[in-house]
Amino acid sequence: MIIVFEVHLAAARSGDDFLSAELLEETGAQVMTPAEARAVGFEGVPDDPNVRLVAVAQRDKGFLQGALDRAHDVTGFRVHEVDM
């Protein structure tokens, strides 16, 4: 099972750096645009340029959730558990 965060970003953000490179490296989290997520098999992804999906191992859910809570460009997120 993996955890997928559906992250909603502020429209005026300056880039996709809402998570630090260090956090991404330590957790192995994968950040995807809606198009990239659909290309690897995710269904029902909203076609919104301000949405990113972040996949992470279940053990790192808390680290990622804390980072998203603190990220200025994140306006909200939902957590999904996905069986692989």
C-alpha positions in Angstrom: 0.0 0.0 0.0 1.2 3.5 -0.8 -0.2 6.9 0.3 -1.1 9.4 -2.3 -1.6 13.0 -1.3 -3.8 15.1 -3.6 -2.3 18.5 -3.1 -4.0 21.7 -4.1 -1.6 24.6 -4.7 -2.2 28.4 -4.7 -2.8 29.7 -8.3 0.0 32.3 -7.9 2.7 29.9 -6.9 6.2 30.4 -8.3 7.0 26.8 -9.0 6.8 23.2 -7.9 9.1 23.6 -5.0 6.4 23.3 -2.3 8.4 20.3 -0.8 12.1 20.5 -0.1 14.6 18.5 -2.2 15.8 17.0 1.1 12.4 15.7 2.1 11.8 14.3 -1.4 15.2 12.5 -1.2 14.8 11.2 2.3 11.2 9.8 1.7 11.5 8.9 -1.9 8.3 10.8 -2.6 7.2 11.2 -6.2 5.5 14.4 -7.2 3.3 14.2 -10.3 1.2 16.5 -12.4 -2.3 15.2 -13.2 -1.2 14.2 -16.7 1.8 12.3 -15.3 -0.4 10.6 -12.7 -2.8 9.4 -15.4 0.1 8.2 -17.6 1.2 5.8 -14.8 -2.3 4.5 -14.2 -4.1 6.7 -11.7 -7.7 7.3 -12.5 -10.1 10.0 -11.5 -7.4 12.7 -11.2 -8.8 16.2 -11.7 -7.5 18.0 -14.7 -6.4 21.1 -12.7 -3.0 22.8 -13.2 -2.9 23.6 -9.5 -3.1 20.0 -8.4 -0.2 17.7 -7.8 -0.2 14.1 -6.6 2.5 13.0 -4.2 3.1 9.3 -3.7 5.0 8.1 -0.7 5.5 4.9 1.3 3.0 4.5 4.2 5.9 4.8 6.8 6.6 8.4 5.6 3.0 9.6 5.6 3.5 11.7 8.8 6.6 13.4 7.5 4.9 14.4 4.3 1.7 15.5 6.0 3.7 17.8 8.3 5.6 19.3 5.4 2.4 20.0 3.5 0.8 21.6 6.6 3.7 24.0 6.7 4.0 24.7 3.0 2.9 28.2 2.1 1.9 27.4 -1.5 -0.4 24.5 -0.4 -4.1 25.5 0.1 -5.2 22.1 1.0 -4.7 18.4 0.5 -6.5 15.0 0.7 -4.9 11.7 1.7 -5.7 8.5 -0.3 -4.5 5.0 0.5 -3.8 3.0 -2.7 -3.3 -0.8 -2.9 -0.5 -1.7 -5.2 
